[in-house]
Each structure stands twice: as structure tokens, then as C-alpha cells.
Amino acid sequence: MKKILYGITAAVMLFAATSCVNDLNVESIDPNQSSELDVDGLFMKIYNTLGTTGQKGPDGNGDIAGMDEGTSSFYRMLFSLNEFPADMVWWVWPDPGVDDLRNVRWNSSNSLVKGLYSRLYFDITLCNLFLEETEEMADDPEMAMKRAEVRFMRALNYYYLLDMFGNNVPKVVKSVSSEPVMPFNVEDNDLLFDFIESELNEAKEDMAEPFSMKNTYYYRADKAAAWMLLSRLYLGSHVYLKDVPGRNGDFSEYYDKAAAYSDSIINSDYKLASEYRNLFTGNNDVRYLAENDAANEIILPIAQDGNHIRSYGGSQFLIAATAKSGLTPDWGITQQWASMRVREQLVKLFFPEMNNYAIEFDDDKGGAYTTNPEFMASVDEHIPVEIRGGEDVITKAAGDDRALLVNYNVYNDTAVFACNVGVPNVVEQFCSGWGLTKFTDRFGTADGTEAKPDGMSTEWADMDIPFMRKAEAYLNYAEAVLRGGQARGMSVDDAVNEVRGRAGAEPLSGVTLDDVLDERGREFFSEGCRRSDLIRFGKFGGSHNYYWEWMGGAQLGKNFDEMYNLYPIPSTEIVLNSNLEQNPGYN
């Protein structure tokens, strides 16, 4: 199945790398060097950019010049900017630009901010080129469906521009332009929100029915993917339209649409996987449905293949970053970076009794830690000395299969939450606390996980990234109804409990918006969406009473300015395009 995404011809490179946006760090190549475009190769490349970084793999010929290629993929850049400033995980390594993300003090020169901006416009340029080159083929039903998928992919990239950078970004609808492009303009009622909505509404009409391509073109987007992106857009309407005159009042119409599209996904042929753990294993794609039914839940996967699709920006990054002998179990690949750990707020979602412990701080113990004897006694009751917090005991203690964590108890059996702030990775400190075991390249089964079969890479990951999955539809539906959307076939409680039930967690009653946010944290932690969730619930930038470990650079957390709810337009873009205005608060 994965063969549909392999490779791209030289002709595609010659055309697709020509940028229409100023200073995107995308190498400009004269398209006149080739007289023919490989349309099929370009179509593959548009999907391929979700999880790879260039033309060679894993490195050596990157799409985006001027930055480390391993960090430049769509997914890894999106993950970094959505997770590093938020409350779930901590990136240990002192990579360029990371410290400012962790401590929420970035500016318009941050290399990762500029990298994501460049990646999104590079991908948009590929989509524009495909749509231009296939315009005369639009009457062919197969090409009409491909063009609809490409419009979806372009809308997906624009959605993340809106979510990350706001409305004041260039409106790029041509692959090549000799003039600086104009931005979307709120004053002229030319809104990026409306553009994305219109593109998705038109594209979905020609996209395949939900689940219908499961056994043929598994990695392509269908109507359910468009419905999911529309539900995300509408759920965030109060964020995306709050400063738009005449559009910043009652958002119930949008919440109603979010509920409707979520309900359509719920009633589609997609199904929740029977085992949560199996969504994040090396055999989570459609080829392995006999032993792992995760593919039935995954609406839009990002293809990964250890023998053929290699990148430091996809699942290799997710698995290797959390792996270290002595902390995590056999994770299925040999690379172990020991660079991403868990913040205490994530642990508290599964062990709420920890909210009452007294925090102390000691450099010799690696940072912030708890000495609460009552909690430690309850942990020791479930975690014998021989196991010391293996994943299976943590999930049992939490009463939730999603608590895919490990607890390495040291320093007088104290659970340490050290984050190694401001220092290079130290192996001993990395292993002294809570680790993440969510992502593995072992093969998931109904009874556990098994080693990868012979012939598959033991160095490079095979785990597809479940970028969109049906579980989100249940939680989007619950949130939309609580915000004012019309209930459809199920109650809010029932929607949330569908997700909790799959994880073996006790059902909830009287679910509130705060409950939904917590449930999103348990269901989607470290999947690249947490910053957006916190902003939508009013718990990121600005004044509020939600704090987490090292929030805003303070050990116990502190509020930071609401300006950080948006990233800045890269300073180089502002200099080179006088039509652009910087986002409020940035220079």
C-alpha cells in the first residue's frame, strides 16, 4: 500500500521548488530546465511532504534550505510549535530555537517559527502547481478526485497558517509570481477562515466516500478528512474570528456545523480501534488488519516505512526521542535519542491525586520533585521494586489504557519531574522521572506487542502517524455541543464515554468543557495539537489560573502575554514584502 508515496521525479523538483513567497528558504530553480511535468510524481510529493523532508531521505537533499533537514518536515515542525510551549512534554536537547519555544519567549527571528512558515508555503506552492497543470484535465473523474484532494491538502496547510500565524499571511494561489503577494485582509472582508471553508466545502464534493479507499489508496484523504478539518476550523471560530468586525459575536452557527461534521464522521464506516496502544505501533496500517485493527480508526495517516520512507521528521522522531535504555522498554528500533520527556501536568491527568502534593526544588535531585509520602505510598502499592513503573503497571494504576508512561524512581524513591532546563541532555537526569512510551515500532496485537518480523528495518521506524483519527470526532462533537451547537444522535456524556470506554476508563457524567479539555489531553497527548487546544479553551496566553511545570520559563508556572497565542510572521518576510504587517506585540 505504501508504494503510492514513494519517490518523486527530477521534473517535479524543477517545477515545485520555485517559490512564489519572498525568502522562504526554498531554493529557486528555473522551471525552463524541464519541458514536462510528472503530474503523478507531483501528486505523490504533495502527500509525501507530510512526513518527509526532501528528495533523498533521511537527509542530504532537503526541501527547505537554511535549517537542519531533520527538523524541517511538516509533522515535526507542527509538533514542535504545538507541543514544546504547552503542558504535556519537554524537549531536553538545546537545539536551535527550542529554548525560546519551551519558555514562550520567541521572536520573529526564531529558526523553527520561520521553518514552519517556509514549509507550509512550500507545500502550498506544490498544490498550486498541481492545480495549474491539471486544470484542463478536470473533466476526467479520476483527475477531478485528485484535484479535490490537492485542494484539501492546500486547505490543510492554510489551516495551520491560520492557527499558528493568524489571518495576516500571504494569499498565494499561483505557483510562480514576480510580484510580492498580498495578504488576506480583514478590512476588505478577505478572510483566510472563509477561504479555507470555501475550499473544503467545494473539494469534499469530489473526494471519495469515507473509508471507501481503505484497501486501495489508504494514504489518500477522503470526505471524512475534509469533514474533520472543517470541524476543527469551526470549533476554533471564536479564536480565528474574534478580532473581525461583525464576526466576533455569536459563534453558535459554527459550533453547530462542527457538531454536524463530527456526527457525520461518527456515523461513517470508520471505527475506533479495539486497543488504544495499537494506534501507535509499527503495524498500524491497513496491511495488518488481521492482528491490529488500528487502520479502521485512522482517517488520514502519514506514511512511514523503515525500508523505503526514512526521515528524522516523522515517527522516527516520535519513537527515538522518547527512548532510552533503563527508562523505556524495547521500542522496536535501535535509535535512542533520550530527548523528549513528560511534564508533570500530563501525569496529573491520569493521577489527579497528585494535584495536592508539595513541590520542592533541588538541583541535586534534578529539579522539581514531590516528596508527598501519601502519593508515593499509593504508587509503591502498584509498582513493585522489580518493575519500578513499567507501562503495564502505570496503566493499571491509572485505570486508563492511555497512560502510556513509565516512572523511574530514584533519589529515595521520589518521583522526579526534572526537565533539565537550560542544560544539554544528561542521561542520568533523563532517566530520573517520568518517560513516554506511547510510540513504539513493535507490532501491536490484542495481547500486547511483539518484535518486528524479519526483513523490516530495525533502525528506521515503520509506525504510520495517525494524523487524523475517529476518536477526535467524538471529542469535537462533545465540545461543539457544549459551546452551543445542536446535539445530534448522542449526548455529550455518551460521546466522551465512547472514547473513555475504549481505554477502559470509568464513564463520566455531567461532562463540562474542562472535562473535554482534560479528555483531549489524555487521548491526544504528544500528537501535535496541545497548544491549539489550550488556546481554544482560554488556557494559554493571557491571564488565567491554569499553570504547568516551567510554564513561561518559571518553575511553578506563570502567565505570559496573549500575543503568544500567535507566532510572528518571520522578520525576513516583513522586510521583503511591504504588504505584510507583523502580528501584534512582535517587532
C-alpha positions as CSV (number, residue, x, y, z in Angstrom):
1,M,0.0,0.0,0.0
2,K,2.8,2.4,0.8
3,K,4.1,2.4,-2.8
4,I,1.8,5.2,-3.8
5,L,4.1,7.7,-1.9
6,Y,7.5,6.5,-3.0
7,G,9.7,8.9,-4.8
8,I,9.4,12.0,-7.0
9,T,11.0,12.7,-10.4
10,A,13.6,15.4,-11.2
11,A,11.0,17.2,-13.3
12,V,8.8,17.7,-10.2
13,M,11.7,19.2,-8.3
14,L,12.5,21.7,-11.1
15,F,8.9,23.0,-11.1
16,A,7.9,22.6,-7.5
17,A,10.8,24.2,-5.8
18,T,10.1,27.6,-7.4
19,S,8.7,29.8,-4.6
20,C,6.2,32.5,-5.0
21,V,6.7,33.8,-1.5
22,N,9.6,36.0,-0.6
23,D,12.6,34.5,1.2
24,L,11.0,31.1,2.2
25,N,14.5,29.5,2.2
26,V,13.2,27.3,-0.7
27,E,15.8,27.1,-3.4
28,S,14.5,28.7,-6.6
29,I,15.2,26.5,-9.8
30,D,14.5,27.7,-13.3
31,P,11.4,25.7,-14.5
32,N,12.5,26.2,-18.1
33,Q,15.2,23.5,-17.5
34,S,12.4,20.9,-17.9
35,S,9.7,20.9,-20.5
36,E,7.4,18.3,-19.0
37,L,6.0,17.8,-15.5
38,D,5.4,14.4,-14.0
39,V,1.9,15.0,-12.6
40,D,1.7,11.7,-10.8
41,G,5.0,12.3,-9.2
42,L,3.9,15.7,-8.0
43,F,0.7,14.3,-6.6
44,M,2.8,11.8,-4.6
45,K,5.1,14.5,-3.4
46,I,2.2,16.6,-2.1
47,Y,1.3,13.7,0.3
48,N,4.9,12.9,0.9
49,T,5.7,16.3,2.4
50,L,3.6,15.5,5.5
51,G,6.3,13.2,6.9
52,T,9.5,13.5,4.9
53,T,11.9,16.4,4.4
54,G,13.4,16.3,0.9
55,Q,14.2,14.3,-2.2
56,K,16.6,11.7,-0.8
57,G,15.8,10.6,2.7
58,P,16.5,10.7,5.5
59,D,18.7,13.7,4.6
60,G,21.0,15.2,2.0
61,N,18.7,17.0,-0.3
62,G,16.1,18.9,1.7
63,D,13.1,20.9,0.6
64,I,13.8,23.8,2.9
65,A,17.3,25.3,2.8
66,G,19.0,27.0,5.7
67,M,17.9,24.7,8.6
68,D,18.6,21.2,9.8
69,E,16.8,18.9,7.4
70,G,15.7,16.5,10.2
71,T,13.6,19.2,11.9
72,S,12.1,20.6,8.7
73,S,9.2,18.1,8.0
74,F,5.6,19.3,8.1
75,Y,4.8,17.0,11.0
76,R,7.9,17.6,13.2
77,M,7.7,21.4,12.7
78,L,4.0,21.3,13.6
79,F,4.6,19.1,16.6
80,S,7.4,21.3,17.9
81,L,5.4,24.6,17.7
82,N,2.3,23.0,19.2
83,E,3.8,20.8,22.0
84,F,7.1,22.4,23.2
85,P,5.4,25.6,24.6
86,A,2.5,23.6,26.2
87,D,1.9,21.4,29.2
88,M,2.5,17.8,28.2
89,V,6.1,17.1,27.1
90,W,9.5,18.6,27.4
91,W,12.3,18.6,24.8
92,V,15.6,18.1,26.6
93,W,18.1,18.9,23.9
94,P,19.2,22.5,23.5
95,D,18.5,22.6,19.7
96,P,18.4,25.9,17.9
97,G,15.2,27.8,18.7
98,V,13.9,25.2,21.1
99,D,14.7,27.0,24.4
100,D,12.6,30.0,23.3
101,L,9.7,27.7,22.5
102,R,9.9,25.9,25.8
103,N,9.9,29.1,27.7
104,V,7.5,31.1,25.5
105,R,9.8,33.9,24.6
106,W,10.2,33.5,20.9
107,N,10.5,36.4,18.4
108,S,10.3,36.9,14.7
109,S,13.8,35.6,14.1
110,N,13.2,32.1,15.7
111,S,14.5,29.5,13.3
112,L,11.7,27.0,14.0
113,V,9.0,29.6,13.5
114,K,10.5,30.6,10.2
115,G,10.9,26.9,9.3
116,L,7.3,26.0,9.7
117,Y,6.2,29.1,7.8
118,S,8.5,28.1,5.0
119,R,7.4,24.5,5.0
120,L,3.7,25.4,4.8
121,Y,4.2,27.8,1.9
122,F,6.5,25.3,0.1
123,D,3.7,22.7,0.3
124,I,1.1,25.2,-0.8
125,T,3.2,26.0,-3.8
126,L,3.3,22.3,-4.8
127,C,-0.5,22.3,-4.5
128,N,-0.9,25.4,-6.7
129,L,1.4,23.9,-9.3
130,F,-0.6,20.7,-9.5
131,L,-3.9,22.6,-9.8
132,E,-2.5,24.8,-12.6
133,E,-1.0,21.9,-14.5
134,T,-4.1,19.7,-14.3
135,E,-6.8,22.4,-14.9
136,E,-7.6,21.1,-18.4
137,M,-7.9,17.5,-17.1
138,A,-10.6,18.4,-14.6
139,D,-13.4,16.7,-16.5
140,D,-11.8,13.3,-16.0
141,P,-13.4,11.7,-12.9
142,E,-10.1,10.3,-11.5
143,M,-8.3,13.6,-12.0
144,A,-11.2,15.5,-10.5
145,M,-10.9,13.4,-7.4
146,K,-7.1,14.0,-7.2
147,R,-7.6,17.8,-7.7
148,A,-10.1,17.8,-4.9
149,E,-7.6,16.0,-2.6
150,V,-4.9,18.6,-3.5
151,R,-7.3,21.4,-2.7
152,F,-7.9,19.7,0.7
153,M,-4.1,19.5,1.2
154,R,-3.7,23.1,0.3
155,A,-6.5,24.0,2.8
156,L,-4.8,21.9,5.4
157,N,-1.6,23.9,5.1
158,Y,-3.6,27.1,5.1
159,Y,-5.4,26.0,8.2
160,Y,-2.1,25.7,10.1
161,L,-1.1,29.1,8.8
162,L,-4.3,30.5,10.3
163,D,-3.9,28.6,13.5
164,M,-0.2,29.5,14.0
165,F,0.2,32.9,12.3
166,G,-3.3,34.3,12.0
167,N,-5.1,36.0,9.2
168,N,-2.3,38.3,8.1
169,V,-0.4,35.9,5.9
170,P,0.2,36.0,2.1
171,K,-2.6,34.8,-0.1
172,V,-0.7,32.5,-2.5
173,V,-2.9,30.9,-5.2
174,K,-0.3,30.7,-8.0
175,S,2.9,28.6,-8.2
176,V,5.0,31.5,-9.6
177,S,4.7,35.2,-9.1
178,S,7.2,38.0,-9.9
179,E,5.5,40.5,-7.5
180,P,5.2,40.5,-3.7
181,V,1.9,38.8,-2.9
182,M,-0.9,40.5,-0.9
183,P,-2.0,39.1,2.4
184,F,-5.5,38.1,3.4
185,N,-7.2,41.3,4.5
186,V,-9.7,41.6,7.4
187,E,-10.7,45.1,6.5
188,D,-11.7,44.0,3.0
189,N,-13.5,41.0,4.4
190,D,-11.0,38.8,2.6
191,L,-10.6,36.2,5.4
192,L,-8.3,33.2,5.4
193,F,-11.0,31.5,7.5
194,D,-13.5,31.9,4.7
195,F,-11.0,30.8,2.1
196,I,-10.3,27.5,3.9
197,E,-14.1,26.9,4.5
198,S,-14.9,27.5,0.8
199,E,-12.0,25.3,-0.4
200,L,-13.1,22.4,1.8
201,N,-16.8,22.7,1.0
202,E,-16.0,22.6,-2.7
203,A,-13.3,19.9,-2.5
204,K,-15.3,17.4,-0.4
205,E,-17.9,17.1,-3.2
206,D,-15.3,15.3,-5.4
207,M,-13.5,13.4,-2.7
208,A,-14.0,9.7,-2.1
209,E,-16.7,8.5,0.3
210,P,-15.4,7.8,3.8
211,F,-13.5,4.6,4.2
212,S,-14.0,3.6,0.5
213,M,-10.3,3.9,-0.4
214,K,-9.2,1.9,2.7
215,N,-8.0,-1.1,0.8
216,T,-6.8,0.7,-2.4
217,Y,-5.4,4.1,-1.7
218,Y,-5.0,4.0,2.1
219,Y,-2.8,7.1,2.4
220,R,-5.1,9.5,0.5
221,A,-7.7,11.8,2.0
222,D,-11.4,11.2,1.7
223,K,-14.5,13.1,2.6
224,A,-14.1,12.3,6.3
225,A,-10.7,14.1,6.3
226,A,-12.4,17.2,4.9
227,W,-15.2,16.9,7.5
228,M,-12.6,16.6,10.3
229,L,-10.7,19.7,9.1
230,L,-14.0,21.7,8.9
231,S,-14.9,20.6,12.4
232,R,-11.5,21.9,13.6
233,L,-12.0,25.1,11.8
234,Y,-15.5,25.7,13.2
235,L,-14.5,24.8,16.7
236,G,-11.8,27.5,16.7
237,S,-14.1,30.1,15.2
238,H,-14.1,32.2,18.4
239,V,-10.3,32.3,18.2
240,Y,-9.9,32.8,14.5
241,L,-12.6,35.4,14.1
242,K,-12.5,37.2,17.5
243,D,-10.9,40.4,16.1
244,V,-13.0,40.5,12.9
245,P,-15.6,43.3,12.9
246,G,-19.1,41.9,12.6
247,R,-17.9,38.3,13.0
248,N,-16.9,38.3,16.7
249,G,-20.3,37.8,18.4
250,D,-22.3,34.6,18.5
251,F,-20.4,31.6,17.1
252,S,-23.2,29.0,17.7
253,E,-23.7,28.6,13.9
254,Y,-20.2,27.5,13.5
255,Y,-20.3,25.2,16.6
256,D,-23.5,23.7,15.1
257,K,-21.5,22.9,11.9
258,A,-18.7,21.5,13.9
259,A,-21.1,19.1,15.6
260,A,-22.8,18.2,12.3
261,Y,-19.5,17.3,10.6
262,S,-18.3,15.4,13.7
263,D,-21.5,13.5,13.8
264,S,-21.1,12.6,10.1
265,I,-17.7,11.0,10.9
266,I,-19.1,9.2,13.9
267,N,-21.8,7.7,11.7
268,S,-19.3,6.7,8.9
269,D,-17.7,3.4,8.4
270,Y,-14.6,4.4,10.4
271,K,-14.4,2.5,13.8
272,L,-12.4,3.1,17.0
273,A,-9.5,0.7,17.2
274,S,-10.1,-2.0,19.8
275,E,-6.8,-1.3,21.6
276,Y,-5.6,2.3,22.1
277,R,-1.9,1.2,22.3
278,N,-2.1,-0.4,18.8
279,L,-2.7,3.0,17.2
280,F,0.9,3.8,17.8
281,T,2.8,0.6,16.7
282,G,4.8,-0.4,13.7
283,N,1.9,-2.4,12.2
284,N,-0.9,0.3,12.5
285,D,-1.6,0.4,8.7
286,V,-4.1,-1.4,6.6
287,R,-1.8,-4.3,5.7
288,Y,-2.1,-5.7,9.3
289,L,-5.8,-5.6,10.0
290,A,-5.9,-9.3,10.9
291,E,-3.8,-8.7,14.0
292,N,-4.2,-4.9,14.5
293,D,-7.4,-3.0,13.6
294,A,-5.9,0.5,14.1
295,A,-6.2,1.3,10.5
296,N,-10.0,1.3,10.8
297,E,-9.8,4.4,13.0
298,I,-7.1,6.3,11.2
299,I,-8.8,8.7,8.7
300,L,-5.6,10.4,7.5
301,P,-2.3,8.5,8.1
302,I,1.2,9.9,7.4
303,A,3.0,7.1,5.7
304,Q,6.3,5.8,7.2
305,D,8.3,2.8,6.1
306,G,11.6,1.8,7.6
307,N,12.8,0.3,4.4
308,H,11.6,2.9,2.0
309,I,10.4,6.1,3.6
310,R,13.1,7.4,6.0
311,S,13.0,10.7,7.8
312,Y,14.1,12.3,11.1
313,G,10.9,14.2,11.0
314,G,8.2,11.6,11.2
315,S,7.6,8.6,13.5
316,Q,11.4,8.1,13.8
317,F,11.4,11.4,15.7
318,L,8.5,10.4,18.0
319,I,9.9,7.0,18.9
320,A,13.6,7.7,19.2
321,A,13.1,10.9,21.0
322,T,11.4,9.2,23.9
323,A,13.6,6.1,24.0
324,K,16.5,5.4,26.5
325,S,17.6,2.1,27.9
326,G,16.7,1.9,31.6
327,L,13.7,4.1,31.2
328,T,11.6,2.8,28.3
329,P,11.1,-0.8,27.2
330,D,12.1,-2.3,23.8
331,W,10.7,0.3,21.4
332,G,11.3,-1.6,18.2
333,I,14.2,0.4,16.7
334,T,17.8,0.8,17.7
335,Q,18.0,4.6,17.7
336,Q,17.5,6.1,21.2
337,W,17.8,9.9,21.4
338,A,16.7,10.4,25.0
339,S,15.4,13.9,24.2
340,M,11.7,14.1,25.0
341,R,10.2,13.6,28.4
342,V,6.9,14.2,30.2
343,R,5.9,17.3,32.1
344,E,4.1,16.7,35.4
345,Q,0.8,18.1,34.2
346,L,0.4,15.1,31.9
347,V,1.0,12.7,34.8
348,K,-1.6,14.6,36.8
349,L,-4.3,14.0,34.2
350,F,-4.0,10.3,34.9
351,F,-3.3,10.6,38.7
352,P,-5.3,13.7,39.8
353,E,-4.5,13.0,43.4
354,M,-1.1,14.4,42.7
355,N,-2.5,17.9,42.4
356,N,-2.2,18.3,46.1
357,Y,1.4,17.3,46.6
358,A,4.0,19.8,47.8
359,I,6.6,20.7,45.2
360,E,10.2,21.1,46.2
361,F,13.2,22.0,44.1
362,D,16.7,20.6,44.4
363,D,19.4,20.8,41.7
364,D,21.0,17.6,43.1
365,K,17.7,15.8,42.5
366,G,17.4,17.1,39.0
367,G,14.8,19.9,39.5
368,A,11.2,20.0,40.7
369,Y,10.0,16.9,42.5
370,T,7.5,15.6,45.0
371,T,8.1,14.2,48.5
372,N,4.5,13.6,49.2
373,P,4.6,10.3,51.2
374,E,0.9,9.5,50.7
375,F,1.2,9.6,46.9
376,M,4.4,7.7,46.9
377,A,2.8,5.0,49.1
378,S,-0.1,4.7,46.6
379,V,2.4,4.4,43.8
380,D,4.5,1.8,45.6
381,E,1.4,-0.2,46.2
382,H,1.0,-0.7,42.5
383,I,4.7,-0.6,41.4
384,P,6.9,-3.3,43.0
385,V,10.6,-2.6,43.2
386,E,11.4,-5.2,40.5
387,I,9.2,-3.3,37.9
388,R,9.6,0.3,39.0
389,G,6.8,1.7,36.9
390,G,6.6,-0.2,33.7
391,E,3.9,0.8,31.3
392,D,1.6,-2.1,32.2
393,V,1.6,-1.2,35.9
394,I,1.1,2.5,35.2
395,T,-1.9,1.9,33.1
396,K,-3.3,-0.4,35.7
397,A,-2.7,2.1,38.5
398,A,-4.3,4.9,36.4
399,G,-7.3,2.7,35.4
400,D,-6.8,4.0,31.9
401,D,-5.1,2.2,28.9
402,R,-3.9,5.6,27.6
403,A,-1.5,6.2,30.5
404,L,1.5,5.0,28.4
405,L,4.1,6.3,30.8
406,V,7.0,4.9,32.8
407,N,8.1,6.0,36.3
408,Y,11.8,5.6,37.1
409,N,12.0,6.1,40.8
410,V,15.4,7.3,42.2
411,Y,16.6,9.6,44.9
412,N,15.0,7.8,47.9
413,D,12.1,6.5,45.8
414,T,11.0,10.0,44.8
415,A,9.2,10.6,41.5
416,V,11.2,13.2,39.8
417,F,9.8,15.6,37.3
418,A,13.1,17.3,36.3
419,C,13.2,18.9,32.9
420,N,17.0,19.7,32.7
421,V,16.2,23.4,31.9
422,G,19.0,25.2,30.1
423,V,21.5,22.3,30.1
424,P,22.4,19.7,27.5
425,N,20.9,16.3,27.9
426,V,22.3,14.3,30.8
427,V,21.4,10.6,30.6
428,E,21.1,10.1,34.3
429,Q,18.7,13.0,34.7
430,F,16.7,11.9,31.6
431,C,16.0,8.6,33.3
432,S,15.1,10.1,36.6
433,G,11.4,10.8,36.3
434,W,8.5,10.1,34.0
435,G,9.0,8.9,30.5
436,L,6.7,8.4,27.5
437,T,6.1,5.0,26.0
438,K,3.2,5.9,23.7
439,F,5.1,5.5,20.4
440,T,6.8,2.2,19.5
441,D,7.8,0.3,16.4
442,R,6.9,-3.1,17.9
443,F,3.9,-4.8,16.4
444,G,0.7,-4.4,18.3
445,T,-1.7,-7.3,18.9
446,A,-4.7,-7.9,21.0
447,D,-2.4,-9.4,23.7
448,G,0.4,-6.9,23.7
449,T,3.3,-6.1,21.4
450,E,5.7,-8.3,19.5
451,A,9.1,-7.8,17.7
452,K,9.0,-6.7,14.1
453,P,9.2,-9.5,11.6
454,D,12.5,-10.4,9.8
455,G,13.2,-8.2,6.8
456,M,11.9,-5.0,8.3
457,S,14.3,-2.3,9.4
458,T,15.5,-2.3,13.0
459,E,17.0,1.2,12.7
460,W,14.1,3.1,11.0
461,A,10.5,3.3,12.0
462,D,7.5,1.8,10.3
463,M,4.8,3.3,12.5
464,D,2.5,5.5,10.4
465,I,1.5,8.7,12.1
466,P,-2.3,8.7,12.8
467,F,-2.7,12.3,11.9
468,M,-6.5,12.3,11.9
469,R,-8.5,9.6,13.6
470,K,-12.1,8.9,14.6
471,A,-11.6,9.4,18.3
472,E,-11.3,13.2,17.6
473,A,-14.8,13.3,16.1
474,Y,-16.3,12.2,19.4
475,L,-14.5,14.9,21.4
476,N,-15.0,17.6,18.8
477,Y,-18.7,16.7,18.9
478,A,-18.9,17.0,22.7
479,E,-17.0,20.3,22.7
480,A,-19.2,21.7,19.9
481,V,-22.4,20.9,21.6
482,L,-21.2,22.3,24.9
483,R,-20.2,25.5,23.2
484,G,-23.8,25.9,21.7
485,G,-24.0,23.5,18.7
486,Q,-27.1,21.4,18.3
487,A,-26.9,17.8,19.6
488,R,-27.4,15.1,17.1
489,G,-27.6,11.4,17.7
490,M,-25.8,11.2,21.1
491,S,-25.4,13.2,24.2
492,V,-22.2,14.9,25.3
493,D,-21.6,12.3,28.0
494,D,-22.1,9.5,25.5
495,A,-19.6,11.0,23.1
496,V,-16.9,11.4,25.7
497,N,-17.6,7.9,27.2
498,E,-17.1,6.2,23.8
499,V,-13.5,7.4,23.9
500,R,-13.1,6.6,27.6
501,G,-14.7,3.2,27.2
502,R,-12.2,2.1,24.6
503,A,-9.4,3.0,27.1
504,G,-11.1,1.0,29.9
505,A,-11.7,4.2,31.9
506,E,-14.7,4.8,34.1
507,P,-17.5,6.7,32.5
508,L,-18.2,10.4,33.3
509,S,-21.5,12.1,33.8
510,G,-22.3,15.8,33.6
511,V,-19.3,16.5,31.3
512,T,-18.1,20.1,31.2
513,L,-15.8,21.9,28.8
514,D,-12.9,21.5,31.3
515,D,-13.6,17.8,31.3
516,V,-13.4,17.8,27.5
517,L,-10.0,19.6,27.6
518,D,-8.7,17.0,30.1
519,E,-10.0,14.2,27.9
520,R,-8.3,15.6,24.9
521,G,-5.1,15.7,27.0
522,R,-5.4,12.0,27.9
523,E,-6.4,10.9,24.4
524,F,-4.1,13.1,22.2
525,F,-1.1,13.9,24.4
526,S,2.1,14.3,22.3
527,E,0.2,14.2,19.0
528,G,0.9,17.7,18.0
529,C,-2.2,19.6,18.9
530,R,-2.0,20.7,22.6
531,R,-1.1,24.4,22.1
532,S,-4.1,24.9,19.9
533,D,-6.4,23.1,22.4
534,L,-5.2,25.3,25.3
535,I,-5.7,28.5,23.2
536,R,-9.2,27.4,22.3
537,F,-10.1,26.8,25.9
538,G,-8.5,30.1,27.1
539,K,-5.6,28.5,29.0
540,F,-2.5,29.5,27.0
541,G,-1.5,33.2,26.6
542,G,-3.2,35.9,28.7
543,S,-4.5,35.9,32.3
544,H,-6.0,32.7,33.7
545,N,-5.4,30.3,36.6
546,Y,-4.1,27.2,34.7
547,Y,-0.4,26.6,35.3
548,W,2.1,23.9,34.5
549,E,5.6,22.9,35.2
550,W,8.0,25.5,33.7
551,M,5.2,27.4,32.0
552,G,6.6,30.6,30.7
553,G,10.0,29.7,32.0
554,A,9.1,29.7,35.7
555,Q,9.5,26.5,37.7
556,L,5.9,26.5,39.1
557,G,4.5,28.3,36.0
558,K,3.5,31.9,35.2
559,N,1.1,33.7,32.8
560,F,2.6,35.1,29.6
561,D,1.2,37.7,27.2
562,E,-1.7,36.9,24.9
563,M,0.4,37.9,22.0
564,Y,2.0,34.4,22.1
565,N,-1.3,32.9,21.0
566,L,0.0,33.7,17.6
567,Y,3.5,33.2,16.2
568,P,5.2,36.2,14.5
569,I,5.5,36.5,10.7
570,P,9.2,35.8,10.1
571,S,11.1,39.1,10.2
572,T,12.7,38.4,6.8
573,E,9.2,38.2,5.2
574,I,8.2,41.5,6.7
575,V,11.4,43.2,5.3
576,L,10.9,41.8,1.8
577,N,7.2,42.2,1.5
578,S,5.9,45.7,2.4
579,N,2.3,44.5,2.1
580,L,2.6,42.4,5.3
581,E,2.0,43.6,8.8
582,Q,3.6,42.0,11.8
583,N,1.3,40.3,14.3
584,P,0.6,42.4,17.4
585,G,3.4,42.6,20.0
586,Y,6.2,41.5,17.7
587,N,8.9,43.6,16.1
